[in-house]
């Protein structure tokens, strides 16, 4: 029962012996509700909130009526033809059908009838209507479960049986490693597994034994999935995610990729975790999934590509003058954290501009960098600037403050680099972005753009299991990004050979 308007005012006289203390709050008898009138009304559910509109069937009537809304004690209906009803009339043999199934049956009293007799209100006589049951039938059974069953039928008809068997095999392997680690954790009465070094050794041992056959199956699925058309791929994605995320959801990296709490996959926290020295998690299985994210091929590449950016930053820092560095889509900027932690005393000032469309990423990164500077104790000559900018504001700034900021603050940069942004850009937009960024460089300045190369085992899991979709590029596509630059452009790679970098120097 919900209070719609107003409240009840308590008025009573108390004797001295009944006087309540106000030491811990106002006496209840002195409290007053709202000043307006009050009334109570049962919860009411409109049929517009349902996936399927219920119908009311009355014995002796030629047609069914649509249910407009319903409460636990009554319902309102409408019909295309006039209803032979009158207020106060008792009707037996009334039933409410939901998507062809009987939901409620009983007797009612007609409480109101419209002038055109095409709509009426009924009061239930004896018993109540369960709105929670109606919600269960409508949302969970008739919508979610039915949608799932229809999709499963389509998947069975369209997806190769051996492909589905391979995905089920991956799920079975995830269940087994989960059970194995849980059983060990239960046997560890002193919770020694929580020790960071021990948990890492345990996860490494489990990964070495379990991961090779698991990743081999994933690589096989990547090859088998290559030629799926759009409709088949959609069914395949749904099949894999529904099955595999039941276990992978326990991993923080996998969960964030799938649920996208920041609104996009590959957020700063995921990148931070992938490069963390210690494993986080309240269970050994959670820590194992983080270790798995770090050690799978593209997880290793995330760390390796950071070293390429780190080397470029160190090279720029050796210049015999003040320099300006721009990190586009900076994320957690782990490479800058390493640079600030390890760089020797600087003779000249370095201005570092962190640009990201995620304000939380900027805040997190700046706090981490400032903390590292404080821990050094020598106040290095590095100044950080955060710009909460989108890509559009960089390559096509609006006249006024945006354009002024780009032209005057970001121009004449000595190094502009980005490691993850281009993994999400189509080729045409990526080429335009390269051109616009190159124009912001100073003479002799360097542009460094990283892009992942497809890796069969990792890429299939990232895409089909966690709904993390990336644009992978090969040597030819990377070269095409800088084809219109009037300078020497080359493509380099990280040590894993799974991240290519377009390197362009403005001469």
Secondary structure, 3 states (H helix, E strand, C coil): CEEEECCCCCCCCCCHHHCCCCCCCCCHHHCCCCCCCCEEECCEEEHHHCCCCCEEEECCCCCCEEEEEEECCEEEEECCCCCCCCCCCEEEEEEEEECCEEEEEEEEEEEEECCCCCEEEEEEECCCCCHHHHHHHHHHHHHHHHHHHHHHHHHHHHCCHHHHHHHHHHHHHHHHHHHHHHHHHHHCCCCHHHCHHHHHHHHHHHHHHHHHHHHHHHHHHHHHHCCCCHHHHHHHHHHHHHHHHHHHCCCHHHHHHHHCCCCCCCCHHHHHHHCCCCCCCCCHHHHHHHHHHHHCHHHHHHHHHHHHHHHHHHHHHCCCCCEEEEEECCCCCHHHHHHHHHCCCCCCCEEEEEECCCHHHHHHHHHHHHHHHHHHCCCCCEEEEEECCCHHHHHCCCCCHHHHHHHHHHCCEEEEEECCHHHHCCHHHHHHHHHHHHHCEEEEEEEEEEEECCCHHHHHHHHHHCCCCCCCCCHHHHHHHCCCCCCCEEEEECCCCCEEEEEEECC
